């Protein structure tokens, strides 16, 4: 019996530990992000799949995983068309930038609020993730609080639009997830809120 595992990933490594089965194939499919990978391991060894369209095969629990080899994505999509047809719609993602040490949006970011509302209203049961960030200048604890206040400010603006059936998830990363690494210096592109509409 042959098992096929395939997975699309967003900026993470998927680790698969294989148990006894006759044959397993693991393929990395196209993803929005560039740095996805899959680690396939069993008692005989491991292989990393980090190139889109590559596959690792394993015959059994005691067999070394094969080196990654290219496969045709089109054939996989054709063979598993029913699975691809039920994949969830991709998120609409927006980046909003803020004034230094404040919850006030830059003018260009302020204009995006209506686009976010429209994207959410176009979905039947929108899930809205609002993730606050800051640059690394100043105290880390303060930056965490500031990024949370930024996320809450955007959540309040979106809630005021009365988006039907919307669910909100608020998170804050402070200075821990920069777009641009800048040490402890001020970096305007890191003072942001990311909004994902699912």
C-alpha positions as CSV (number, residue, x, y, z in Angstrom):
1,X,0.0,0.0,0.0
2,X,1.4,3.4,-1.0
3,X,0.8,6.6,1.1
4,X,1.2,10.0,-0.4
5,X,1.7,13.0,1.9
6,X,1.9,16.5,0.5
7,X,1.7,19.8,2.3
8,X,1.8,23.5,1.6
9,X,3.6,25.5,4.2
10,X,4.0,29.1,5.3
11,X,7.4,30.0,6.8
12,X,7.8,26.8,8.8
13,X,9.5,23.5,8.8
14,X,7.2,20.5,8.8
15,X,8.8,17.5,10.5
16,X,7.4,14.1,9.6
17,X,8.5,11.0,11.5
18,X,7.6,7.9,9.6
19,X,6.3,4.7,11.1
20,X,5.8,1.3,9.6
21,X,4.1,1.6,6.2
22,X,4.8,0.2,2.8
23,X,5.6,3.4,1.0
24,X,5.4,7.1,1.7
25,X,6.0,10.1,-0.6
26,X,6.4,13.6,0.7
27,X,6.3,16.6,-1.7
28,X,6.9,20.3,-1.1
29,X,4.2,22.2,-3.0
30,X,4.3,25.9,-4.1
31,X,3.7,28.3,-1.2
32,X,3.5,32.1,-0.9
33,X,6.7,32.1,1.2
34,X,10.1,31.3,0.0
35,X,11.5,29.5,3.1
36,X,9.4,26.4,3.7
37,X,10.9,23.0,4.2
38,X,10.0,19.5,5.2
39,X,12.2,17.2,7.3
40,X,11.5,13.5,6.7
41,X,13.0,11.2,9.2
42,X,12.8,7.6,10.5
43,X,15.2,5.2,12.3
44,X,17.3,4.8,9.2
45,X,18.0,8.5,8.5
46,X,16.6,11.8,7.4
47,X,16.3,14.0,4.3
48,X,15.2,17.7,4.0
49,X,12.9,18.8,1.2
50,X,13.5,22.6,0.7
51,X,12.9,23.1,-3.0
52,X,9.4,23.4,-4.4
53,X,8.5,20.4,-6.5
54,X,10.9,18.0,-4.9
55,X,9.8,14.7,-3.3
56,X,11.3,12.3,-0.8
57,X,10.2,8.6,-0.9
58,X,10.5,6.1,1.9
59,X,9.9,2.4,1.4
60,X,9.7,1.4,5.0
61,X,10.5,2.4,8.6
62,X,14.0,0.8,8.3
63,X,14.7,2.2,4.8
64,X,16.8,5.4,4.3
65,X,14.6,8.2,2.8
66,X,15.5,8.8,-0.8
67,X,17.4,12.0,-1.8
68,X,15.0,14.8,-2.9
69,X,14.0,14.4,-6.6
70,X,11.9,16.7,-8.8
71,X,8.3,15.8,-9.7
72,X,5.8,17.4,-11.9
73,X,3.5,19.6,-9.8
74,X,0.9,19.5,-12.6
75,X,0.6,15.7,-12.3
76,X,0.2,15.9,-8.6
77,X,-2.5,18.5,-8.9
78,X,-4.3,16.4,-11.5
79,X,-4.1,13.2,-9.4
80,X,-5.3,14.9,-6.2
81,X,-7.7,17.4,-7.8
82,X,-10.4,16.8,-5.2
83,X,-8.0,17.7,-2.4
84,X,-6.8,20.9,-4.1
85,X,-10.5,21.9,-4.8
86,X,-11.2,22.0,-1.0
87,X,-8.2,24.1,0.0
88,X,-9.3,27.2,1.9
89,X,-9.1,30.5,0.1
90,X,-5.8,32.4,0.7
91,X,-5.8,35.3,3.1
92,X,-5.8,38.9,2.0
93,X,-2.8,40.5,3.8
94,X,-2.3,44.2,4.5
95,X,0.6,46.0,6.2
96,X,-0.2,49.2,8.0
97,X,2.6,51.6,9.1
98,X,2.6,53.9,12.1
99,X,4.2,57.1,13.3
100,X,7.1,56.8,15.7
101,X,6.1,55.8,19.3
102,X,2.4,56.1,18.4
103,X,-0.8,54.4,17.3
104,X,-1.4,56.9,14.6
105,X,-1.3,55.5,11.0
106,X,0.7,57.0,8.2
107,X,-1.6,58.6,5.7
108,X,-1.0,55.9,3.0
109,X,-1.8,53.2,5.5
110,X,-4.9,55.0,6.7
111,X,-6.2,54.7,3.1
112,X,-5.9,50.9,3.3
113,X,-8.5,50.5,6.1
114,X,-11.4,50.6,3.6
115,X,-9.7,47.9,1.5
116,X,-9.4,45.7,4.5
117,X,-13.1,46.2,5.3
118,X,-14.1,45.4,1.7
119,X,-12.0,42.3,1.8
120,X,-13.6,41.1,5.0
121,X,-17.1,41.9,3.8
122,X,-16.5,39.9,0.7
123,X,-16.2,36.7,2.8
124,X,-19.1,34.9,4.5
125,X,-17.4,34.3,7.9
126,X,-14.3,36.4,7.9
127,X,-11.5,35.6,10.4
128,X,-9.4,38.7,10.9
129,X,-5.9,38.4,12.4
130,X,-4.4,41.7,13.6
131,X,-0.7,41.5,14.6
132,X,1.1,44.4,16.1
133,X,4.8,45.1,15.7
134,X,7.3,47.7,16.8
135,X,10.9,48.6,16.0
136,X,13.6,47.7,18.5
137,X,14.5,51.2,19.7
138,X,13.7,51.6,23.4
139,X,12.6,49.2,26.1
140,X,11.5,45.7,24.9
141,X,8.6,45.6,27.4
142,X,7.3,49.0,26.2
143,X,7.6,47.9,22.6
144,X,5.5,44.9,23.3
145,X,2.8,47.1,24.9
146,X,3.0,49.6,22.0
147,X,2.6,46.9,19.4
148,X,-0.4,45.6,21.2
149,X,-2.0,49.1,21.4
150,X,-1.4,49.4,17.6
151,X,-3.2,46.1,17.0
152,X,-6.1,47.1,19.3
153,X,-6.4,50.4,17.5
154,X,-6.8,48.7,14.2
155,X,-9.2,46.1,15.6
156,X,-11.4,48.9,17.0
157,X,-11.5,50.6,13.6
158,X,-12.5,47.4,11.9
159,X,-15.1,46.5,14.5
160,X,-16.7,50.0,14.0
161,X,-17.4,48.9,10.4
162,X,-19.8,46.2,11.6
163,X,-18.4,43.4,9.4
164,X,-21.0,40.7,9.5
165,X,-19.9,37.4,11.2
166,X,-16.3,38.6,11.7
167,X,-14.1,36.9,14.3
168,X,-11.0,38.8,15.5
169,X,-7.7,37.5,16.8
170,X,-5.3,40.0,18.2
171,X,-1.6,39.4,18.7
172,X,1.5,41.5,19.4
173,X,5.1,40.6,18.6
174,X,6.7,43.8,19.8
175,X,10.2,44.0,18.3
176,X,10.6,40.3,17.9
177,X,9.6,39.9,14.3
178,X,11.2,42.7,12.3
179,X,10.8,43.2,8.5
180,X,14.2,44.9,8.6
181,X,16.9,44.0,11.1
182,X,18.2,47.2,12.5
183,X,19.7,46.4,15.9
184,X,18.4,48.8,18.5
185,X,17.9,51.6,15.9
186,X,14.6,53.1,14.9
187,X,13.3,51.5,11.7
188,X,10.0,52.8,10.3
189,X,9.1,49.6,8.3
190,X,9.1,47.7,11.6
191,X,6.4,50.0,13.2
192,X,3.5,48.1,11.6
193,X,0.4,46.1,12.0
194,X,-0.2,43.1,9.7
195,X,-3.9,42.3,9.0
196,X,-4.8,38.9,7.6
197,X,-8.3,38.4,6.3
198,X,-9.3,34.8,5.9
